[in-house]
Amino acid sequence: MKVVIAEKPSVARDIAKVLNITAKKKGYIEGRGCAVTWAIGHLVTLQEPGEYDPALKRWSLDTLPFVPDEFKLTLIKNDGVAGQFQLIKTLCEQAEEIVCATDAGREGELIFRYILALCHCEDKPIRRLWLNSLTPEAIQAAFKDLRDGHDYDALYAAARCRSESDWIVGLNATRYYTVRHGQIGGNDRVLWSIGRVQTPVLAMIVERDDTILQFRPQSFWELITRYREVVFKYSGQRFEQPEKAQTLLDKITGQPFVITGIAGKESKEQPPQLFDLTTLQREVNKQRGLSAAATLAAAQKLYEAKFITYPRTDSRYLSKDLKPRVAKIMEQLKDMRAEQIAPLNLAKLPFTTRIIDDTKVTDHHAIIPTGVRPRTLGAHDQLVYDAITTQFIAAFYPVCVKHVTTVDGVSEQVKFQAKGTQLIEPGWTILFPKKKVSQDAADDQALPAFTKGETGAHEPSLREGKTKPPSHFTENSLLGAMEAAGKFVEDDALREALKERGIGTPATRAAIIETLLRRNYIQREKKQLRCTDMGRTLIALIQDPLLKSPEMTGEWEEKLKKIERSQLDPDIFMAGISDYIRTLIEHSSTRRLDPARWGSCPICGKEVIKGKRAYGCSGWAEGCPFVLEAECRGVTLVPRQIQALLQLRVLPQPIRIENEPRILILSTQGLIMDLRLPSADRQKHIVKKDRPARS
């Protein structure tokens, strides 16, 4: 008997239908010497420490770090898991061959191999079914191209290393910081959750929010003039002092304005590339405000309904073998998109390198419609389907052609310039709503016909503005930062690794955001994502820079890719992870106060000095505003506590304020946190800011 294991019941039913297997049993479908069964996502996971040794159920610094000599597996404790696993185990024990039909990628491989290992069937012959879509044609083609399952051993090794290393770092770091810094008073404890991906993402949000919080707007002045209803800008830099700008304004006021040059050039905007998951999530969030998690859920439903191809992809390209399929898909979409597809010559579609590139297709190609036409869809599903379909059609449209005109002018040797853009050929842009243009956007104003040498009166003026802080993260911009996390890393090799992978994977980024929201480390404010005091406090507590930086993710991803290519021994990688967590805990546990100094300024990094009334930054003369008063809400901090705040960023002992157990914590930007956990409600926490006037 041959056993096919899919990841979900719906996929198993699609496979069984294509194979003409119809006898439905409880937990599987059989016929023609074959049984098609399914997992329910993950059925098997790594054991918890208490399953290795009951003594490890108690969280203690004495038992850290804990790294198993050999990782053991156990069933996930969800309803229905044990029964379905036992059925799969029975089928696998009877099988002569087992076919892996889980999602074609790192995590899908892990799901299958973990099931196989817990069934003790690793020695059975295995084959691999690699699917990019669930249409009957795609399933038939994949079955004709079954590969030996062991061809994917390196992919499984990378998946296993990712799983085990996340377990080692997440579990040990979470236990360490929770035991070390989670005690608030009595038996109450705050759970500080640490993760390889979630913690650097949280750190990015905290850093952005603190930058905005500390931002002080600076005034600037722009010199402009209006000639023939067109706004010309001064060609030099904007002015930081109004006096310099006023001098030029006085110089040209009442003087004629002369057109000195007119230049025009054609500008072409290429059609958009196809979607990968992250760009799909970003675009839908930007245009309609749909969360990354909701977009992924809708895309998964569309995939399982055979309307789109596999969504959890990091590629925006198609492979050459899909060329014939594209025209057929366009034909199938004509009933729904006749007006949009009509301008295309389906016999001669422009397959540019922006669309077809085998070298940039990894596990899966870009997300495209399959051609199967949906009848009725939910609101979110329809929104995501429309976005994917429109992007697919637009990719084959002509370029957008614009004519950009630059006009130079001068008054009393003070140079000005104006720009205007004229749309010549809309090309692909006709498929998308017109973007709103700001009225004073100089590059988009309508220009009359100017003649070189013409002159006339003009209306010069000064326009005052203020510098603006960076914007708070939205899901769109945060997904972009996670995808382009390499810019935060200095090492060239690690930056290159992150260039391809970023922080997390397309499939997990939405879940990371939702995890941070669920743990109250961040919160939504309309479209913005902002850190909470709890999130800011966690980042302040973590002293190891790697835990807060994408650098560790970049280093891991670089090595995991080498493992996938059989270029690195998995045991060497795991030994490095074990060494890292041991060093982290040993270093964190042995940190001591330096009695000879107060500490460094959390704003600029210079040494803190003691004054008559407070502690302040030694860089006060250069403008650093940091001041820490010893008295806070009626409690006076002793010198050792001041040193702990400034050197360790955390007090060595809780302080009682108004008879309530609390702890004061200094953030990376110098804000004092007043953290308390009421004993009456141990499942929730309340965080309040305490901001003395001079802090």
N, C-alpha and C positions, 0 to 999 in steps of 0.2 A: 504494500500500500504506500502511496505517496501522500504526504501531509503538507498542506500549504498554510502558513501562518501569516495572517494579515494583522495590521495594527488596530483596525476597528471593524465592527460588524458590517457597516455599510460597504466598506472596501471588499470584505470577504464575499458579500452577496454579489457585487459587481463581477468579481473574478469567477465565482461559481457559475454565474449566468453565461459568461463568455465561454467557459469550459463545458457548458451544457451539463452541469451537475445540479440536480434538482431535489434530492431527498433531504428534506430539512429535519435535523435532529436538534436536541437541546445542546446549544453551544457550538454546533458545527453543521456543515452541509456535506453530504457524501454522494458518491456515485462514480461509476466508470473507474473503479480502483483508486479513487482519490478522495481525500477528506479536506475540506477547506474550513479552517477555524480561525479564531481571532483572539488577540489580546484586547485589553480595554485601555489603550495607551500603555503606560508603564504598569506591569504586574509585579515586577521584581525590583528591589532596591538594595542598597547596602545596609547591613545591620547597624544598629545603634550601639554605642559603647557598652551599655548595660547588658546587651546580649552576649558580649564577649566575656564580661566579668560583672556580676551583680553589684560589686563594690563601686563600679563606675557609674551607676545610676545617680550617685550623689556627686554634685558638682563641687570640685575642690581643686585648688591650685596645686596640691601635692600630686595629683594624678596627671598633670599636664606637663609636656604634651603627650597625647595618646595617639600612637600610630600603629595599627595592627601589623603584625608580621605578614599576615595573609588576610585579605579582605574576604568577608563572608557575605552571602546573599540571604535575603529573606523576602517574604511576600509583603506587598503593601497592604496595610490594614484598612481596606475599603470593602464595602458590601459587594458580594459577588465575586471577589477576586480569588478566594481560595477554591471555590467550586469550579470556576473557569480554568484555573491553573491545573487542577487535578485532572480535568478532562483533556487539556492539551498534553499533559504528561503521559496520560494513558495512550493517546494517539501517537505521540512521538516514540514511545516504547515499542509500538507495533509497526512503526513505519520502516520501510526500506530506504526511503529518501525523504528529506525534509526541505521544503522550499521556503526561503525567507521572502515574504512579500510585504514587510513593514516599509515605512517611508524610506525612500532611497536617499540616505544621508547618514551623518554620524550618529544622531540620536536614534534613528530607526534601527540601525545596525546594533546599537547597544541594547535596545529593547529585546530584539530577537536573541542575541547571544546570551543575555542574562537569563532569559527563559530556558534556553537550551542548557545552560550550566546548572540551573537549579533542578532541571529534569534529569541531569546526569546523562545527557544524550549527545555530548560533544563529539563522540566518536562516530556518530551516524553520518552518512553521506549527506551533504547539504548543497543546495543550489541557490542562486540569487536572482530574484525578479526585480529589475530596475525600471520603475515607472515614472514618467513625466506627466502623464495625465491618466484619467480613468475612463476614457472613451473605449468602447469595444475594440476599435482598431489599434489603439495604443497598447491595450492589454494583450491582444493577440500577437502583436509585433514583439512585445517584451518576452512572452513565453517562447517565441521562436528563437530568442537570443539569450536564453538562460545561461548564466555563467557559473563556474565552480564557486561555491560559497567561500572557499578559502582564498580566493583571489582578493577578498575584502578583509583578510585578517589584519592588515595594517590599519585599515579604517576602524575596525573594532578596537585595536590596541590604542589608537588615539582617543576614541570615545571612552574607553575604560580609564585611561590616564586622566582625562578631563573630569570624569565622575569622581574618581578616588582623590584627586588633588583638591577638587572643590570641597569634598568631605573633610579632608585633613585640615585645610586652612579655615573653612567656615566653622567647623565644630570646635576646633581648638581655640581660635580667636574669639568666637562668641562666648565660650565658657570662660576664657581668661578675663575678658573685659567685663563680663557680667559679674563674676565672682569678685574681681578686683575693684570695680567701680560701680557696681549695681546696688550696693547696700545703702539704703536711704535712712532707715531707722527701724528698730525692732526686727521683725522677720520679713519686712517688705523688701522687695528687690525689683529693680528695673532690668529687663532683658535687653542687653545690647546686642543686636544681631549684626554680624559681620559677614560679608560675602566678597568673593574675588571681583565680581562685576558690580554688585549693588553699591558697595562702599565707594569706589572711585566715582560712580555716577552721582551719588549723594554729595561727594566732595566737590564736584563740579558745580552743583546747584548751590551749595553753601558758599563757595567762593564767589560765584556770580552775585548772589543776594547780598553778601557782605561788601562786595565792591560797590554795589548800588547804594547800600546803606551808608558807606563811608564817602561816597562821591560828593564833591563840592563843585557845583557848576561855576564855570568861569565865563565871564562876558567876553564877547568879541564883536567887532564891527566890520561890516562889508560895505564897500563903496560900489554903488550901482548908478546907472543912469537910464532914463527912458527916452528913446529916440524913435519917432514914427510908431509909437505904441509898442515898441519892442524893448524888452529889458536887456541891457548890456551889463555884464559883470566886469569889475576890475580884474585885469589879467594877472596881477600879482597875488600874494598871499593875503588872507584876511588879517585884520589888525587886532592885536591884543590890547592896545592902548588907543583910546578915542582921539587923543591929540594928533597922532600921526595921520589918522584917517581924515580928521577935520582940516588939516593943512592941505591935503590934496583936494578935498571938497571945495575949499575956499579958492584954490588955484584954478579950478575948471568952471566954477559958477559964473555964468554970464558969458562964457567963451563958446565958440562954435564947436560942433562935433563933426568929424570928418570920417567917412567910410574909407578905409585904407585897403581892404582886401575882401574878396568873396571866394570861397572855395567850397566845392561840393564833391562828395564821394558816395559811392554806392555801398550799402552795408547789407550783408546777408545773414539771416538767422536760420540755422539749421533746424529741421524738424526735431521734436523731442525724441529721446531714446525710449525704448520699452521700459516697463516697470520691473524692478526687483521689489522685494517685500518692503524694504525700508523707504524707498522713494514713493511707493504706493501709499504707505502709511503717512508719510510727510505731506504728500499732496492732498489727500483726503482730509487730514487734520487742518491744513492751511485753508482749504477752500470751504469746508463744511463743518469744521470743528469736531469731527469724529475722533475718538481716542484711538491710539495705536492698537489697544487690545480689542476694541470693537471692530476695527478694520480687519485685523487678523481673523477674528471669529467669523466675520462675514465672508472673507476670502476662503476660509476653510470649508464653509458650507457650500460655496459656489464650486469649489474643487470636488467635493464629494458628490455634488449633483451633476458633475461632468460639464459644467459651464465654462470653467477656466482650467488652465494647467496648474501644476503644483505651485503653491504660493510661497512656501518657505525657501525662497531662492535668494542668492546674493549676486546673481548675474543679470545684466541688462541686455544680453545678446542671445541670438539664436544660432544653432549649428547649421552647417551647410545642408545636412540631410533633411532639414525642415522646409527648404525652399519650395518644393512642390506642394506642400501642405498649406502654405500661406494663402495662395490663390484660392484654394478650395474653401478655406475658412471664410475668406472675403465673400465668396459666392453664397455661402450659407447664411451670412449676416445681411445679405442684400434686402431681405424682406423687412428687416428692422431698421437698417441704416442705408436705404437706397440712395438718398440724397447725398450722403457723405461719401459713399463708395463710387457713385457714378463718375466723378472726374478721374478716377484711377483706371489705367490700362492694366487689367489683371494679367494680361499675357506678357507684359513687360514691366513688372514691378521693379523699382530701383533698389536692389539689394546692396546697399552701401556697407562699408565696414563699420558704420555706426549701428547696423542691424545684425549682420552676419559676421561672427568671429569665433571660430572653434576654440581658439586659445583662451578666450575669456568666458567660456562655458565650463563651469566646474561640475558639481553634482547635478545641477538642473539648469535649464535655460530660463530666459525671462518669462514673466507672467503674461500670457496671451489668452484670448478666448479660444475655445475649442471648436466653435461653430455650432454647437448644440444650442438651440434657441430656448431661453427660459420663457415661461408663460407668465406666471405671477411670482413676484419676489417681494420680500419684506423691504421696508424703507432703507435700512442699512445695506442689505444685500444688493438692492437695485442701484444704490449710490456707488458702491464699490465696483459692481459689474459695469456700469456706465463709464466710470473712470478708466478701467482697464481696456474696454472696447474702443473708446475714443482715442486713447493713447496709441493703441495698436494701429488704428486707421491713420492717425496723424503721422506716424513714423514713416509712412510711404508717400506723404504729400510733398509737393514742391517746397523749396525754401521760401522764406518770407524776405522780400526785397524792399529795402528802405533807402531813401536818399537823405543823407545828412548834410546840411548846409552850415558852414561856419562863416560868420561875418565879423571882421575886425574893424574897430574904430578907434579914434584917438581924439583927445581934447587936451591942448596944451602939453603934448608929449606924454600924457597919461593914457595908457592903453586899455582898451576894453574889448570884450568879445561876447557874441551871442550865438546860440546854436538853435537850429530847428530841424525837425525830422518830418519827412513826408513819406507816407506809405505808397509804394509803387505796385508791388504784388503782394497781397496778403498771404498767399500760400497756405501753410498749415494753420495759421492763426485764426482762420475763419471757423475752425472747429471749436474754438474756445471763447468764452465770454470776454468781452473787451475789459482790459484793466483800467481802473480809474486813475486818471493822471492829475496830479496836483496842479493847480492853476499857475503857480509860480515856478513850476519845474522848467528851468531855462532850456533844457535840451528838447522839449516837446512843444514849444510855442510856435504858432504859425508865423512865418516870415513873409513880408511883402517883397516885391522885387527891388533890390538895392542896386545901385550903380557905383562902381569904384570912383572915388573922388567927390561924390556928392557931399554936401554939407548943409548944416542947419542947426536950429536951436535944439537944446535937449534939457532934460530935467534931472540933474544929479542929486543924489541923496545918500544918507548913511542909513544902514539897516543894522540894528543891534540884535544880537542873538546870544544864546548861552549854550555852552557845551552840554551834551546830554550823556548820561551814563549808559552802559549797555542795557539792552532790554532783558527783562526776566525771561527765563526759559519758558517756551511753550513745548508741547509734545513734538511739534514739528522741528523746532530748533534743537531740542534735546536729542532727538533721534539723529539729527545731522551731526551734532557734537559727538555722539557715541560712535557714529559711522566714521567720522574723521578724527578720531581720538589721537591719531599719530602726531598731530600738531602740538600736543601737550608733552611729547616725549623728546628728549634731546638726542638719544642714541639713534644713529642713522638706521642700523639694522632693525631695531625694534620699531622705529617709525614706519619702516617699509612693511613690516609684518602687520602693523595696525592699519596700514593703508588698504590692505586687502580684507581684513577682518573687522577692524575697529574693536570697540568694547562690546562683548557679547556677540551673539549671532542674530541675523534677521528674525529668527524664530523666537528668540528669548528676550529681545529688547523691550517689547511691550509688557511682558511679564515682570521684568525688573522694575519698570515704572510703577506697575500696579502693586508690587511688593512694597516699595517705598511708601506708597500712599497708604496701604493697609497697615503698615507698622507706624504710621503717623510721623515718619521722618520728613515727608513732604506733604503738601496739600495743594489742591486746585483752587485757584482764585480766578474765576471766569476761564479764560484760555491759558492763564499763566500757571506754571508749576513753581511753588516757592517752598523753601525749607521751613520746617517748624523749629521751635527752640530745641525740641528733642533731637532733631537731626543735626542742628548746629552743635549741640553739646556732644553728640557722639563723635563728630569729626574732630572736635577739640580734644577729646579724650585719647584718640588714636595718635600715638607718637611715631609709629613706623611709617615712613613716607610711602613705602611700596603698597601698603594696604589702602592708601588713599589716592594712588596714582594709576593711570592706565599703563604705566610702564610694566607692571607685573603681568597684566593681561597680554601686553604685546610680547613679552618674553615667552610666556606660556604658549601663545598662539603660534609664534615662530617655531617653537620646538614641537608642538602638536602637529603642525603641517609637515615637519620633517619625519615624524613618526608615521603619518599617513603615507609618505613616500618611501617608507622603509629606510630612511637615512639616519635615524636615531633609535637607539635601543630604549624601549619604554622603561626598563629598570633604571637606567641612568637618569631619566627624567624624574621618576618617582623618588629616587634617592636625593635628588636636588630639592624636591618639595619637602621631604622629611627634614633635611638639614635646615631649610629656610624656617620652618615653623618652630624648630627647636631654638634656633638663634633668636627668633622674634620673641619668644616667651622668656628666654634667659636674659635677653637684653632689657626687656620691659620690666622684669622682676628685680633686676639688680640696679635699676636707676636710683640714684641717691641725690640728695640736695647738696649743693655746694655752699657751705656756710660763709664763704668769703665774698659772695656776690648776691645781689637781689634777683637778678634774672634779666632776660632780654625783653625788649618792647615788642608786644604782639602786633604792632602796626608796621614799624620800620626795621625792627631787629636790633636796634642799638641797645646798649646797656641801660638799665633802669637805675636811677639814683634816688636817695632818700632826701626829702626836703623837710621843712619844719612841720608842715601839716599833712603832707601826702607824699606818695611815691610817684615820680614822673620820669619821662624819657629824657635821656641825656642829649637827645637831638632836638630839644625844645627850641633852641635858637634857630634851627633850620625849619621850624614850623610844625614839628610833630606834636599833635595835640594830646597824646596819651597821658592821663593822670589817673592814679588809683588811690582813692582815699581808704584809709584803714578802717574807718567806721562805716558800717552799712546796716541800715535798719536797726540801729541801736546795738548792734554787735560789733565789737572791735576785734579785728584780726590781729593776732600776735605775729611777730616777725617771721616765725617759721611758716606760718600759714601764707604770708605774703610771698615768701620764697617758693612755696609749693605752687601757688597760683602762677607765678611768673616763670618758674623753671620746669615744673611738671604739668602745668595747666590744670591741676586738680588739687583740691585740699586733701591732706593726709587723713583727716578725721571729719565726720559730719559736724556741722554746727547747729545748735538749737536756736531757732528764732521763734519767738512768741510761743514757746513750749511745743513747737512742731518740729519733727526731725526733717532737716533739709540739708542740702549741700550747695555751696556756691561754686560755680565753675566759670573759668575765663575762656572765652572762645578765641579762635585764631585771629579775630579782628579786635579783641580787647573788650568785648561786651561781657558784663557779669550776668550769669544765669542764676536764677533762684529756683532750684529744682526740688520738688517735694512729691511724695507719694503717700496719700492718705491711707492709713491702715484700714479704714472702713471699706475701701474699694481697691483691692489689690490688683484688679485686672485693668485698671485705668491709671493714667498718670496726669498730673496737672503741672504745667510748666509756666512759670511767669518770669518776665524780665524785671530785673532790678537795675535801673539806670540812674545812679547818682548824678547830680548836676554836672560834676566835673569829670565824669568817666567817659 
